[in-house]
């Protein structure tokens, strides 16, 4: 969701907990984080067709076996002010596309993956 310095802000109140202590609780999961994380695992590139779905399946299965209820949070449309940042990220990830910022912000691939 792109909150600058979020972890620094939360540092004074963070708590490390074991996953087993979440049993019987409901937790919120930033779905885009799980999906993006799975797409960057180099060992799965070329060997797993859809690493995001594989990781989601195993994470959800494990947490459900521990009686953890999940609420998935997905961000909405990015604000227009973020278009330059998104464009730069996409150029780094996918190379220059030749499209201008106004033509496309490059989120269509990400949206497709999230819909899966």
N, C-alpha and C positions, 0 to 999 in steps of 0.2 A: 504494500500500500504506500510505500515510499515516504515514511515519516522520518525526516532527517534527524539523526542523533537519538533515535528512539531508545536504543540500548543504553546509552549514557544516561538518559533521563530515568530509566527504570532501574539502573544499577543499585541505588540505595535500598530498594524494596524487593529485589529479586530473591527467590528462594529456590534452591535445588531440591527436587523431590524425586523419589524413585517412582517409576511407572506404576508399580504395584499399589502405591498410595492413592492412585487415581481411581481405583476400583469403586464402582457404584456412583461415580461422579459424572457430570456432564462437562465437556470441555469444548472450546471453540478452536477450530483449525483453520488457518489461513490456507485455503486450497491452492492458491496461486504459488505459494512458497513451496508446497510439496511437489507440485507439478514442475516448476522450474528447477528445483533441486534434482529431480529424477532425470531431467533432460541433460544435465551436465555431468553425469557419471560416465566417465570415459570408458570404463570396462564394459558398459552395456551398449555403447554405440556400435551398431553393426551386428550385435548378437541378439538383442532383444528388440522386437518390432516396435513396441509401445512401452518404453520404460516407465512412463508416468502411470499407466494403468497397472503395470506389474507392482510398482511400489505402493500404489494406493491399495491394491488388493491385500497385500501382505500387512501393511500397517493397520488397515481397518480390521482385518481378521484378527490380528494379535490384540488390538485394543478391545474389540468386541468380546473375545474370549476372557478378557479381564473385567468384563462388565462395565466398560467405559462407554458412555454415550457421547456421540460426536455431533457437533453442529458445524457445518462447513460454511465458511465466510468467503464470499467472492466479491471482489471490488467491481464497481460499476464502470461506466465509461470514464477514461482519463480526462482530466480537465484540459482545455485548449492550451493552457500555460505550460503543460508538461510535454507538448508535442516535440519540442526540440530535443529534450532529454531522451524521449522514446526513440526518436530518429537516430540519435547518436548511438544508443545501445544496439539498435538493430543493425547499423552499419558495422559495428564491432563484431556482432554475432554472425551476421549473414553476408557482409560485404556491401559495397555500394549498389543500390538497386536502380539508380538513375531516376527515381521518382522524387518529386519535391515534397516537402513537408505537407503542403496543402493537399497533395494527391492522396497521400496515405501515411498513416503514422506507424504502420507495420505491426499492428496488433492482430491482424486477421489470423495468422498462424496460431498465436497464443489463444485466441478465442475458440478456434477449432479444437485445439487440444483440451481446453476447459470443458467444452460441450461433450467431449467423449467421456 
